[in-house]
């Protein structure tokens, strides 16, 4: 939008306007046609890695909204709320879902980077819209590399990562004086499972709140490991499912009781785990979406899935 506005400003204040004022319409038309060709050929390619926030369509930054409105091409993850594209992307923008789900890999990371490259080479402004923050478990480095290789301007636009969105909606501060001096965002990569130094650092850092991404299906193993490292059995655990969406659901227990309490329960993704004493602050009367929003969300999700 800004690019178009700048173009029209230059037309209205430049030689084209001058010729019109002097009554030389034919000359003004030729100059306008020239300006349009130059404008089309001007380098405009740019890559924006934009954080869309954790689920609620209000939870993205003003800058994310501004840059999304400029994009010619929007490549979006499956965790993007259906409303976000409809509200903030240009109608004429090419919108391509490139989500990767564990079960259905719609596109590999290589295919995504190829798509980005193809559109940057075609002189397009590409918005890579990612759930949460684009720098947290989101392959940002691989995608930034393409822009660097093509020498195209590139920006990371931060977003509210799932840990922050889920904690806020549950009413939990992730750090709190005398309770949690820090917070660690973690995941259980295969290599991490057998890395004893990693686990030692967890055992030593017991004053940190732990937030685990992409780890809910390994929770039984995780809880046992944490107990074996000496973490307390009564340490509170909160699992947040579909955080900040109208389907936001919280399950609270402790390291020792979680599996017995929710034995056999199948949790819906995306979900994350918050482990630490700060969970005690959880508010049951916090920010909740009204029932109408839930109905609406189901319809939009179904529509989104068909796109
Ligand atoms: N870049 C994202 C994380 C991508 S990894 C971010 O900053 O949030 C995907 C994992 O994020 C999921 O497996 C889940 O653990 C977590 N996640 C993403 N959105 C979530 C949500 N709305 N509620 C709970 N967990 C979520």
py3Dmol code that shows the C-alpha trace and the ligand (Angstrom):
import py3Dmol

protein = """\
ATOM      1  CA  UNK A   1       0.000   0.000   0.000  1.00  0.00           C
ATOM      2  CA  UNK A   2       2.831   2.350   0.972  1.00  0.00           C
ATOM      3  CA  UNK A   3       4.605   1.495  -2.278  1.00  0.00           C
ATOM      4  CA  UNK A   4       1.515   2.337  -4.313  1.00  0.00           C
ATOM      5  CA  UNK A   5       0.956   5.519  -2.341  1.00  0.00           C
ATOM      6  CA  UNK A   6       4.553   6.622  -2.944  1.00  0.00           C
ATOM      7  CA  UNK A   7       4.123   5.951  -6.656  1.00  0.00           C
ATOM      8  CA  UNK A   8       0.966   8.065  -6.909  1.00  0.00           C
ATOM      9  CA  UNK A   9       2.492  10.818  -4.783  1.00  0.00           C
ATOM     10  CA  UNK A  10       5.394  11.018  -7.212  1.00  0.00           C
ATOM     11  CA  UNK A  11       2.991  11.155 -10.183  1.00  0.00           C
ATOM     12  CA  UNK A  12       0.832  13.850  -8.611  1.00  0.00           C
ATOM     13  CA  UNK A  13       3.775  16.002  -7.617  1.00  0.00           C
ATOM     14  CA  UNK A  14       6.128  15.356 -10.538  1.00  0.00           C
ATOM     15  CA  UNK A  15       6.441  16.046 -14.260  1.00  0.00           C
ATOM     16  CA  UNK A  16       3.183  14.209 -15.139  1.00  0.00           C
ATOM     17  CA  UNK A  17       1.150  16.639 -13.045  1.00  0.00           C
ATOM     18  CA  UNK A  18       3.151  19.535 -14.447  1.00  0.00           C
ATOM     19  CA  UNK A  19       2.287  18.588 -18.019  1.00  0.00           C
ATOM     20  CA  UNK A  20      -1.413  18.214 -17.126  1.00  0.00           C
ATOM     21  CA  UNK A  21      -1.416  21.657 -15.528  1.00  0.00           C
ATOM     22  CA  UNK A  22       0.134  23.105 -18.645  1.00  0.00           C
ATOM     23  CA  UNK A  23      -2.538  21.460 -20.778  1.00  0.00           C
ATOM     24  CA  UNK A  24      -0.170  18.955 -22.465  1.00  0.00           C
ATOM     25  CA  UNK A  25      -2.380  15.895 -21.929  1.00  0.00           C
ATOM     26  CA  UNK A  26      -0.751  13.751 -24.601  1.00  0.00           C
ATOM     27  CA  UNK A  27       2.726  14.330 -23.156  1.00  0.00           C
ATOM     28  CA  UNK A  28       1.409  13.657 -19.633  1.00  0.00           C
ATOM     29  CA  UNK A  29       0.015  10.315 -20.824  1.00  0.00           C
ATOM     30  CA  UNK A  30       3.357   9.277 -22.320  1.00  0.00           C
ATOM     31  CA  UNK A  31       5.180  10.223 -19.114  1.00  0.00           C
ATOM     32  CA  UNK A  32       2.636   8.337 -17.007  1.00  0.00           C
ATOM     33  CA  UNK A  33       3.037   5.207 -19.138  1.00  0.00           C
ATOM     34  CA  UNK A  34       6.829   5.469 -18.723  1.00  0.00           C
ATOM     35  CA  UNK A  35       6.519   5.953 -14.971  1.00  0.00           C
ATOM     36  CA  UNK A  36       4.280   2.861 -14.737  1.00  0.00           C
ATOM     37  CA  UNK A  37       6.789   0.685 -16.608  1.00  0.00           C
ATOM     38  CA  UNK A  38       9.624   1.952 -14.378  1.00  0.00           C
ATOM     39  CA  UNK A  39       7.498   1.340 -11.299  1.00  0.00           C
ATOM     40  CA  UNK A  40       6.729  -2.263 -12.349  1.00  0.00           C
ATOM     41  CA  UNK A  41      10.416  -2.947 -12.958  1.00  0.00           C
ATOM     42  CA  UNK A  42      11.705  -1.244  -9.811  1.00  0.00           C
ATOM     43  CA  UNK A  43      13.220  -3.678  -7.331  1.00  0.00           C
ATOM     44  CA  UNK A  44      10.608  -4.333  -4.655  1.00  0.00           C
ATOM     45  CA  UNK A  45      11.390  -7.894  -3.548  1.00  0.00           C
ATOM     46  CA  UNK A  46      11.563  -8.240   0.225  1.00  0.00           C
ATOM     47  CA  UNK A  47      11.108 -11.041   2.711  1.00  0.00           C
ATOM     48  CA  UNK A  48       9.242 -10.525   5.976  1.00  0.00           C
ATOM     49  CA  UNK A  49       9.191 -13.328   8.522  1.00  0.00           C
ATOM     50  CA  UNK A  50       6.114 -12.316  10.439  1.00  0.00           C
ATOM     51  CA  UNK A  51       4.947 -13.681  13.781  1.00  0.00           C
ATOM     52  CA  UNK A  52       1.186 -14.192  13.751  1.00  0.00           C
ATOM     53  CA  UNK A  53       0.923 -14.823  17.490  1.00  0.00           C
ATOM     54  CA  UNK A  54      -0.420 -17.890  19.247  1.00  0.00           C
ATOM     55  CA  UNK A  55      -3.949 -18.160  17.873  1.00  0.00           C
ATOM     56  CA  UNK A  56      -6.107 -15.203  18.753  1.00  0.00           C
ATOM     57  CA  UNK A  57      -6.309 -12.909  15.706  1.00  0.00           C
ATOM     58  CA  UNK A  58      -5.877  -9.803  17.899  1.00  0.00           C
ATOM     59  CA  UNK A  59      -2.545 -11.029  19.215  1.00  0.00           C
ATOM     60  CA  UNK A  60      -0.198  -9.769  16.538  1.00  0.00           C
ATOM     61  CA  UNK A  61       1.767  -6.559  16.375  1.00  0.00           C
ATOM     62  CA  UNK A  62       0.869  -3.363  14.549  1.00  0.00           C
ATOM     63  CA  UNK A  63       4.005  -3.830  12.451  1.00  0.00           C
ATOM     64  CA  UNK A  64       2.915  -7.347  11.480  1.00  0.00           C
ATOM     65  CA  UNK A  65      -0.400  -5.925  10.285  1.00  0.00           C
ATOM     66  CA  UNK A  66       1.319  -3.148   8.318  1.00  0.00           C
ATOM     67  CA  UNK A  67       3.770  -5.440   6.548  1.00  0.00           C
ATOM     68  CA  UNK A  68       1.175  -8.116   5.860  1.00  0.00           C
ATOM     69  CA  UNK A  69      -0.876  -5.463   4.089  1.00  0.00           C
ATOM     70  CA  UNK A  70       2.041  -4.846   1.696  1.00  0.00           C
ATOM     71  CA  UNK A  71       2.749  -8.436   0.738  1.00  0.00           C
ATOM     72  CA  UNK A  72       2.178  -9.745  -2.789  1.00  0.00           C
ATOM     73  CA  UNK A  73       2.556 -13.328  -1.613  1.00  0.00           C
ATOM     74  CA  UNK A  74       1.685 -14.751   1.811  1.00  0.00           C
ATOM     75  CA  UNK A  75       3.059 -18.192   2.671  1.00  0.00           C
ATOM     76  CA  UNK A  76       1.326 -19.239   5.878  1.00  0.00           C
ATOM     77  CA  UNK A  77       1.630 -22.049   8.415  1.00  0.00           C
ATOM     78  CA  UNK A  78      -1.224 -24.263   9.482  1.00  0.00           C
ATOM     79  CA  UNK A  79      -1.215 -22.670  12.955  1.00  0.00           C
ATOM     80  CA  UNK A  80      -2.314 -19.314  11.537  1.00  0.00           C
ATOM     81  CA  UNK A  81      -5.764 -18.317  12.795  1.00  0.00           C
ATOM     82  CA  UNK A  82      -8.271 -18.276   9.918  1.00  0.00           C
ATOM     83  CA  UNK A  83      -9.248 -14.677  10.666  1.00  0.00           C
ATOM     84  CA  UNK A  84      -5.741 -13.279  10.440  1.00  0.00           C
ATOM     85  CA  UNK A  85      -5.378 -13.625   6.677  1.00  0.00           C
ATOM     86  CA  UNK A  86      -8.902 -12.450   5.993  1.00  0.00           C
ATOM     87  CA  UNK A  87      -8.435  -9.370   8.136  1.00  0.00           C
ATOM     88  CA  UNK A  88      -4.914  -8.273   7.340  1.00  0.00           C
ATOM     89  CA  UNK A  89      -3.637  -9.655   3.998  1.00  0.00           C
ATOM     90  CA  UNK A  90      -4.443  -7.868   0.752  1.00  0.00           C
ATOM     91  CA  UNK A  91      -7.366  -9.379  -1.149  1.00  0.00           C
ATOM     92  CA  UNK A  92      -5.263  -9.652  -4.325  1.00  0.00           C
ATOM     93  CA  UNK A  93      -2.284 -11.243  -2.543  1.00  0.00           C
ATOM     94  CA  UNK A  94      -1.443 -14.814  -3.464  1.00  0.00           C
ATOM     95  CA  UNK A  95      -2.057 -16.819  -0.275  1.00  0.00           C
ATOM     96  CA  UNK A  96      -0.454 -20.229  -0.079  1.00  0.00           C
ATOM     97  CA  UNK A  97      -0.767 -22.640   2.869  1.00  0.00           C
ATOM     98  CA  UNK A  98       2.593 -24.265   3.490  1.00  0.00           C
ATOM     99  CA  UNK A  99       1.873 -25.752   6.896  1.00  0.00           C
ATOM    100  CA  UNK A 100       3.770 -28.732   8.164  1.00  0.00           C
ATOM    101  CA  UNK A 101       1.829 -31.074  10.391  1.00  0.00           C
ATOM    102  CA  UNK A 102       3.489 -34.079  11.945  1.00  0.00           C
ATOM    103  CA  UNK A 103       1.072 -36.461  10.207  1.00  0.00           C
ATOM    104  CA  UNK A 104       0.559 -34.670   6.919  1.00  0.00           C
ATOM    105  CA  UNK A 105       3.639 -32.950   5.624  1.00  0.00           C
ATOM    106  CA  UNK A 106       1.970 -30.711   3.100  1.00  0.00           C
ATOM    107  CA  UNK A 107       5.305 -29.153   2.145  1.00  0.00           C
ATOM    108  CA  UNK A 108       8.835 -29.968   3.151  1.00  0.00           C
ATOM    109  CA  UNK A 109      11.092 -27.192   4.421  1.00  0.00           C
ATOM    110  CA  UNK A 110      13.005 -27.373   1.113  1.00  0.00           C
ATOM    111  CA  UNK A 111       9.823 -26.857  -0.856  1.00  0.00           C
ATOM    112  CA  UNK A 112       8.996 -23.848   1.302  1.00  0.00           C
ATOM    113  CA  UNK A 113      12.413 -22.290   0.808  1.00  0.00           C
ATOM    114  CA  UNK A 114      12.134 -22.958  -2.957  1.00  0.00           C
ATOM    115  CA  UNK A 115       8.767 -21.181  -3.040  1.00  0.00           C
ATOM    116  CA  UNK A 116      10.198 -18.188  -1.182  1.00  0.00           C
ATOM    117  CA  UNK A 117      13.114 -18.038  -3.606  1.00  0.00           C
ATOM    118  CA  UNK A 118      10.860 -18.305  -6.656  1.00  0.00           C
ATOM    119  CA  UNK A 119       8.681 -15.370  -5.546  1.00  0.00           C
ATOM    120  CA  UNK A 120      11.614 -13.205  -4.469  1.00  0.00           C
ATOM    121  CA  UNK A 121      13.218 -13.766  -7.877  1.00  0.00           C
ATOM    122  CA  UNK A 122       9.911 -12.665  -9.438  1.00  0.00           C
ATOM    123  CA  UNK A 123      10.373  -9.321  -7.589  1.00  0.00           C
ATOM    124  CA  UNK A 124       7.561  -9.933  -5.084  1.00  0.00           C
ATOM    125  CA  UNK A 125       7.156  -8.874  -1.470  1.00  0.00           C
ATOM    126  CA  UNK A 126       6.899 -12.174   0.358  1.00  0.00           C
ATOM    127  CA  UNK A 127       5.385 -12.464   3.830  1.00  0.00           C
ATOM    128  CA  UNK A 128       6.225 -15.712   5.557  1.00  0.00           C
ATOM    129  CA  UNK A 129       3.545 -15.821   8.226  1.00  0.00           C
ATOM    130  CA  UNK A 130       4.367 -18.121  11.104  1.00  0.00           C
ATOM    131  CA  UNK A 131       2.495 -19.084  14.255  1.00  0.00           C
ATOM    132  CA  UNK A 132       3.735 -17.427  17.444  1.00  0.00           C
ATOM    133  CA  UNK A 133       7.178 -15.868  16.985  1.00  0.00           C
ATOM    134  CA  UNK A 134       9.143 -16.533  13.778  1.00  0.00           C
ATOM    135  CA  UNK A 135      12.350 -17.063  15.754  1.00  0.00           C
ATOM    136  CA  UNK A 136      11.057 -19.796  18.065  1.00  0.00           C
ATOM    137  CA  UNK A 137      11.094 -23.347  16.641  1.00  0.00           C
ATOM    138  CA  UNK A 138      10.256 -22.041  13.205  1.00  0.00           C
ATOM    139  CA  UNK A 139      13.158 -22.693  10.774  1.00  0.00           C
ATOM    140  CA  UNK A 140      13.830 -18.961  10.553  1.00  0.00           C
ATOM    141  CA  UNK A 141      17.535 -19.323   9.775  1.00  0.00           C
ATOM    142  CA  UNK A 142      16.948 -21.425   6.658  1.00  0.00           C
ATOM    143  CA  UNK A 143      14.484 -18.898   5.301  1.00  0.00           C
ATOM    144  CA  UNK A 144      16.610 -15.849   6.144  1.00  0.00           C
ATOM    145  CA  UNK A 145      19.485 -17.425   4.261  1.00  0.00           C
ATOM    146  CA  UNK A 146      17.606 -17.240   0.949  1.00  0.00           C
ATOM    147  CA  UNK A 147      17.075 -13.493   1.275  1.00  0.00           C
ATOM    148  CA  UNK A 148      20.736 -13.064   2.187  1.00  0.00           C
ATOM    149  CA  UNK A 149      21.852 -15.125  -0.807  1.00  0.00           C
ATOM    150  CA  UNK A 150      19.638 -13.112  -3.172  1.00  0.00           C
ATOM    151  CA  UNK A 151      20.658  -9.869  -1.450  1.00  0.00           C
ATOM    152  CA  UNK A 152      17.032  -8.974  -0.845  1.00  0.00           C
ATOM    153  CA  UNK A 153      15.977  -6.925   2.215  1.00  0.00           C
ATOM    154  CA  UNK A 154      14.630  -9.053   4.997  1.00  0.00           C
ATOM    155  CA  UNK A 155      13.043  -8.449   8.391  1.00  0.00           C
ATOM    156  CA  UNK A 156      11.914 -10.547  11.322  1.00  0.00           C
ATOM    157  CA  UNK A 157       8.721  -9.199  12.823  1.00  0.00           C
ATOM    158  CA  UNK A 158       8.395 -10.618  16.335  1.00  0.00           C
ATOM    159  CA  UNK A 159       5.237 -12.304  17.494  1.00  0.00           C
ATOM    160  CA  UNK A 160       3.789 -13.491  20.770  1.00  0.00           C
ATOM    161  CA  UNK A 161       5.182 -16.960  21.188  1.00  0.00           C
ATOM    162  CA  UNK A 162       2.833 -19.714  22.377  1.00  0.00           C
ATOM    163  CA  UNK A 163       4.471 -19.793  25.829  1.00  0.00           C
ATOM    164  CA  UNK A 164       3.634 -16.143  26.453  1.00  0.00           C
ATOM    165  CA  UNK A 165       0.135 -16.312  24.971  1.00  0.00           C
ATOM    166  CA  UNK A 166      -0.822 -19.481  26.852  1.00  0.00           C
ATOM    167  CA  UNK A 167       0.618 -18.237  30.150  1.00  0.00           C
ATOM    168  CA  UNK A 168      -1.123 -14.875  29.823  1.00  0.00           C
ATOM    169  CA  UNK A 169      -4.468 -16.432  29.088  1.00  0.00           C
ATOM    170  CA  UNK A 170      -4.064 -18.845  31.994  1.00  0.00           C
ATOM    171  CA  UNK A 171      -3.241 -15.893  34.266  1.00  0.00           C
ATOM    172  CA  UNK A 172       0.297 -17.073  35.012  1.00  0.00           C
ATOM    173  CA  UNK A 173       3.409 -14.876  35.296  1.00  0.00           C
ATOM    174  CA  UNK A 174       6.296 -16.973  33.942  1.00  0.00           C
ATOM    175  CA  UNK A 175       8.826 -15.407  36.319  1.00  0.00           C
ATOM    176  CA  UNK A 176       8.088 -14.119  39.805  1.00  0.00           C
ATOM    177  CA  UNK A 177      10.376 -12.836  42.531  1.00  0.00           C
ATOM    178  CA  UNK A 178      11.389 -15.623  44.961  1.00  0.00           C
ATOM    179  CA  UNK A 179       9.509 -18.239  42.926  1.00  0.00           C
ATOM    180  CA  UNK A 180      10.957 -18.397  39.413  1.00  0.00           C
ATOM    181  CA  UNK A 181      14.003 -16.355  38.506  1.00  0.00           C
ATOM    182  CA  UNK A 182      13.950 -17.346  34.854  1.00  0.00           C
ATOM    183  CA  UNK A 183      12.067 -19.193  32.165  1.00  0.00           C
ATOM    184  CA  UNK A 184      13.332 -21.720  29.646  1.00  0.00           C
ATOM    185  CA  UNK A 185      11.667 -22.476  26.317  1.00  0.00           C
ATOM    186  CA  UNK A 186      12.492 -26.072  25.456  1.00  0.00           C
ATOM    187  CA  UNK A 187      11.659 -28.929  23.163  1.00  0.00           C
ATOM    188  CA  UNK A 188      12.634 -32.571  23.174  1.00  0.00           C
ATOM    189  CA  UNK A 189      14.674 -33.048  20.020  1.00  0.00           C
ATOM    190  CA  UNK A 190      15.765 -36.679  19.611  1.00  0.00           C
ATOM    191  CA  UNK A 191      19.372 -35.660  20.325  1.00  0.00           C
ATOM    192  CA  UNK A 192      18.298 -33.905  23.543  1.00  0.00           C
ATOM    193  CA  UNK A 193      16.757 -37.055  24.977  1.00  0.00           C
ATOM    194  CA  UNK A 194      20.187 -38.619  25.471  1.00  0.00           C
ATOM    195  CA  UNK A 195      22.174 -35.484  26.222  1.00  0.00           C
ATOM    196  CA  UNK A 196      23.087 -35.811  29.893  1.00  0.00           C
ATOM    197  CA  UNK A 197      24.544 -32.277  30.050  1.00  0.00           C
ATOM    198  CA  UNK A 198      21.194 -30.896  28.945  1.00  0.00           C
ATOM    199  CA  UNK A 199      19.394 -32.781  31.728  1.00  0.00           C
ATOM    200  CA  UNK A 200      22.018 -31.742  34.284  1.00  0.00           C
ATOM    201  CA  UNK A 201      21.351 -28.104  33.373  1.00  0.00           C
ATOM    202  CA  UNK A 202      17.646 -28.677  34.026  1.00  0.00           C
ATOM    203  CA  UNK A 203      18.351 -30.277  37.402  1.00  0.00           C
ATOM    204  CA  UNK A 204      20.578 -27.328  38.356  1.00  0.00           C
ATOM    205  CA  UNK A 205      18.173 -24.674  37.151  1.00  0.00           C
ATOM    206  CA  UNK A 206      15.258 -25.564  39.364  1.00  0.00           C
ATOM    207  CA  UNK A 207      14.373 -21.913  39.899  1.00  0.00           C
ATOM    208  CA  UNK A 208      13.416 -21.633  36.212  1.00  0.00           C
ATOM    209  CA  UNK A 209       9.923 -22.161  34.869  1.00  0.00           C
ATOM    210  CA  UNK A 210      10.067 -24.734  32.060  1.00  0.00           C
ATOM    211  CA  UNK A 211       7.918 -24.384  28.960  1.00  0.00           C
ATOM    212  CA  UNK A 212       7.995 -27.301  26.554  1.00  0.00           C
ATOM    213  CA  UNK A 213       6.988 -26.969  22.923  1.00  0.00           C
ATOM    214  CA  UNK A 214       6.125 -29.973  20.708  1.00  0.00           C
ATOM    215  CA  UNK A 215       6.529 -32.338  23.628  1.00  0.00           C
ATOM    216  CA  UNK A 216       3.092 -33.322  24.887  1.00  0.00           C
ATOM    217  CA  UNK A 217       3.205 -36.815  23.399  1.00  0.00           C
ATOM    218  CA  UNK A 218       6.462 -37.505  25.211  1.00  0.00           C
ATOM    219  CA  UNK A 219       5.110 -36.182  28.512  1.00  0.00           C
ATOM    220  CA  UNK A 220       5.101 -39.497  30.423  1.00  0.00           C
ATOM    221  CA  UNK A 221       8.774 -40.013  29.619  1.00  0.00           C
ATOM    222  CA  UNK A 222       9.524 -36.372  30.449  1.00  0.00           C
ATOM    223  CA  UNK A 223       7.784 -36.384  33.843  1.00  0.00           C
ATOM    224  CA  UNK A 224       9.624 -39.543  34.843  1.00  0.00           C
ATOM    225  CA  UNK A 225      12.941 -38.065  33.753  1.00  0.00           C
ATOM    226  CA  UNK A 226      12.326 -34.853  35.715  1.00  0.00           C
ATOM    227  CA  UNK A 227      11.385 -36.833  38.829  1.00  0.00           C
ATOM    228  CA  UNK A 228      14.512 -38.959  38.445  1.00  0.00           C
ATOM    229  CA  UNK A 229      16.567 -35.725  38.358  1.00  0.00           C
ATOM    230  CA  UNK A 230      15.143 -34.781  41.745  1.00  0.00           C
ATOM    231  CA  UNK A 231      12.418 -32.308  40.744  1.00  0.00           C
ATOM    232  CA  UNK A 232       9.560 -32.365  43.262  1.00  0.00           C
ATOM    233  CA  UNK A 233       6.551 -34.631  42.648  1.00  0.00           C
ATOM    234  CA  UNK A 234       4.266 -31.798  43.798  1.00  0.00           C
ATOM    235  CA  UNK A 235       5.707 -29.346  41.232  1.00  0.00           C
ATOM    236  CA  UNK A 236       2.711 -27.924  39.339  1.00  0.00           C
ATOM    237  CA  UNK A 237       2.244 -28.729  35.652  1.00  0.00           C
ATOM    238  CA  UNK A 238      -0.148 -27.047  33.249  1.00  0.00           C
ATOM    239  CA  UNK A 239      -0.911 -28.382  29.783  1.00  0.00           C
ATOM    240  CA  UNK A 240      -2.524 -25.789  27.521  1.00  0.00           C
ATOM    241  CA  UNK A 241      -4.295 -27.009  24.422  1.00  0.00           C
ATOM    242  CA  UNK A 242      -5.081 -24.676  21.467  1.00  0.00           C
ATOM    243  CA  UNK A 243      -4.022 -21.743  23.612  1.00  0.00           C
ATOM    244  CA  UNK A 244      -5.692 -18.326  23.101  1.00  0.00           C
ATOM    245  CA  UNK A 245      -8.136 -19.705  20.501  1.00  0.00           C
ATOM    246  CA  UNK A 246     -11.817 -20.057  21.421  1.00  0.00           C
ATOM    247  CA  UNK A 247     -10.992 -23.738  22.084  1.00  0.00           C
ATOM    248  CA  UNK A 248      -8.301 -22.856  24.660  1.00  0.00           C
ATOM    249  CA  UNK A 249      -8.279 -25.589  27.333  1.00  0.00           C
ATOM    250  CA  UNK A 250      -6.110 -26.004  30.429  1.00  0.00           C
ATOM    251  CA  UNK A 251      -5.267 -29.192  32.324  1.00  0.00           C
ATOM    252  CA  UNK A 252      -3.555 -28.753  35.677  1.00  0.00           C
ATOM    253  CA  UNK A 253      -1.833 -31.368  37.830  1.00  0.00           C
ATOM    254  CA  UNK A 254       1.631 -32.007  39.265  1.00  0.00           C
ATOM    255  CA  UNK A 255       4.701 -33.841  37.994  1.00  0.00           C
ATOM    256  CA  UNK A 256       3.718 -36.828  40.135  1.00  0.00           C
ATOM    257  CA  UNK A 257      -0.021 -36.840  39.394  1.00  0.00           C
ATOM    258  CA  UNK A 258      -0.447 -35.664  35.795  1.00  0.00           C
ATOM    259  CA  UNK A 259      -0.413 -39.045  34.106  1.00  0.00           C
ATOM    260  CA  UNK A 260      -2.713 -40.714  36.596  1.00  0.00           C
ATOM    261  CA  UNK A 261      -5.169 -37.811  36.517  1.00  0.00           C
ATOM    262  CA  UNK A 262      -5.344 -37.644  32.712  1.00  0.00           C
ATOM    263  CA  UNK A 263      -4.672 -41.297  32.024  1.00  0.00           C
ATOM    264  CA  UNK A 264      -5.715 -42.177  28.458  1.00  0.00           C
ATOM    265  CA  UNK A 265      -6.732 -38.621  27.614  1.00  0.00           C
ATOM    266  CA  UNK A 266      -5.872 -37.593  24.073  1.00  0.00           C
ATOM    267  CA  UNK A 267      -4.737 -33.984  23.950  1.00  0.00           C
ATOM    268  CA  UNK A 268      -5.407 -31.936  20.860  1.00  0.00           C
ATOM    269  CA  UNK A 269      -2.531 -30.113  19.175  1.00  0.00           C
ATOM    270  CA  UNK A 270      -1.116 -27.558  19.355  1.00  0.00           C
ATOM    271  CA  UNK A 271      -0.425 -27.939  23.036  1.00  0.00           C
ATOM    272  CA  UNK A 272       2.387 -27.049  25.385  1.00  0.00           C
ATOM    273  CA  UNK A 273       3.499 -27.752  28.926  1.00  0.00           C
ATOM    274  CA  UNK A 274       4.306 -25.200  31.612  1.00  0.00           C
ATOM    275  CA  UNK A 275       6.132 -26.674  34.594  1.00  0.00           C
ATOM    276  CA  UNK A 276       6.888 -24.709  37.752  1.00  0.00           C
ATOM    277  CA  UNK A 277       5.526 -23.159  40.925  1.00  0.00           C
ATOM    278  CA  UNK A 278       4.229 -20.125  39.007  1.00  0.00           C
ATOM    279  CA  UNK A 279       1.366 -22.343  37.792  1.00  0.00           C
ATOM    280  CA  UNK A 280      -0.190 -21.841  41.234  1.00  0.00           C
ATOM    281  CA  UNK A 281      -1.180 -18.317  40.162  1.00  0.00           C
ATOM    282  CA  UNK A 282      -3.427 -19.756  37.513  1.00  0.00           C
ATOM    283  CA  UNK A 283      -6.698 -17.928  37.356  1.00  0.00           C
ATOM    284  CA  UNK A 284      -9.811 -19.856  36.549  1.00  0.00           C
ATOM    285  CA  UNK A 285     -11.760 -16.672  35.927  1.00  0.00           C
ATOM    286  CA  UNK A 286      -9.431 -15.008  33.490  1.00  0.00           C
ATOM    287  CA  UNK A 287      -9.811 -14.061  29.876  1.00  0.00           C
ATOM    288  CA  UNK A 288     -12.178 -16.474  28.130  1.00  0.00           C
ATOM    289  CA  UNK A 289     -13.765 -16.300  24.701  1.00  0.00           C
ATOM    290  CA  UNK A 290     -17.571 -16.306  24.655  1.00  0.00           C
ATOM    291  CA  UNK A 291     -19.466 -19.356  23.330  1.00  0.00           C
ATOM    292  CA  UNK A 292     -20.429 -17.485  20.145  1.00  0.00           C
ATOM    293  CA  UNK A 293     -16.742 -17.074  19.301  1.00  0.00           C
ATOM    294  CA  UNK A 294     -16.299 -20.854  19.633  1.00  0.00           C
ATOM    295  CA  UNK A 295     -19.094 -21.576  17.128  1.00  0.00           C
ATOM    296  CA  UNK A 296     -17.701 -19.006  14.757  1.00  0.00           C
ATOM    297  CA  UNK A 297     -14.214 -20.441  15.072  1.00  0.00           C
ATOM    298  CA  UNK A 298     -15.371 -23.982  14.177  1.00  0.00           C
ATOM    299  CA  UNK A 299     -16.949 -22.680  10.966  1.00  0.00           C
ATOM    300  CA  UNK A 300     -13.879 -20.674  10.012  1.00  0.00           C
ATOM    301  CA  UNK A 301     -11.537 -23.564  10.827  1.00  0.00           C
ATOM    302  CA  UNK A 302     -13.586 -25.868   8.571  1.00  0.00           C
ATOM    303  CA  UNK A 303     -13.487 -23.289   5.796  1.00  0.00           C
ATOM    304  CA  UNK A 304      -9.756 -22.758   6.340  1.00  0.00           C
ATOM    305  CA  UNK A 305      -9.105 -26.501   6.121  1.00  0.00           C
ATOM    306  CA  UNK A 306     -10.858 -26.660   2.731  1.00  0.00           C
ATOM    307  CA  UNK A 307      -8.838 -23.776   1.217  1.00  0.00           C
TER     308      UNK A 307
END
"""
ligand_1 = """\
26
LIG
N 6.832 -20.381 16.432
C 5.839 -20.959 17.317
C 6.169 -22.371 17.747
C 6.160 -23.382 16.619
S 6.462 -25.000 17.184
C 5.698 -20.046 18.550
O 6.522 -19.140 18.744
O 4.735 -20.222 19.301
C 4.831 -25.609 17.373
C 4.541 -25.856 18.847
O 4.221 -24.613 19.468
C 3.347 -26.736 19.107
O 3.683 -28.102 19.045
C 2.982 -26.310 20.521
O 3.815 -26.911 21.466
C 3.272 -24.823 20.488
N 2.075 -24.032 20.186
C 1.894 -23.234 19.119
N 0.701 -22.603 19.183
C 0.111 -23.040 20.318
C -1.131 -22.757 20.938
N -2.011 -21.923 20.397
N -1.405 -23.390 22.116
C -0.521 -24.240 22.677
N 0.667 -24.526 22.134
C 0.991 -23.948 20.973
"""
view = py3Dmol.view(width=600, height=400)
view.addModel(protein, "pdb")
view.setStyle({"model": 0}, {"cartoon": {"style": "trace"}})
view.addModel(ligand_1, "xyz")
view.setStyle({"model": 1}, {"stick": {}})
view.zoomTo()
view.show()
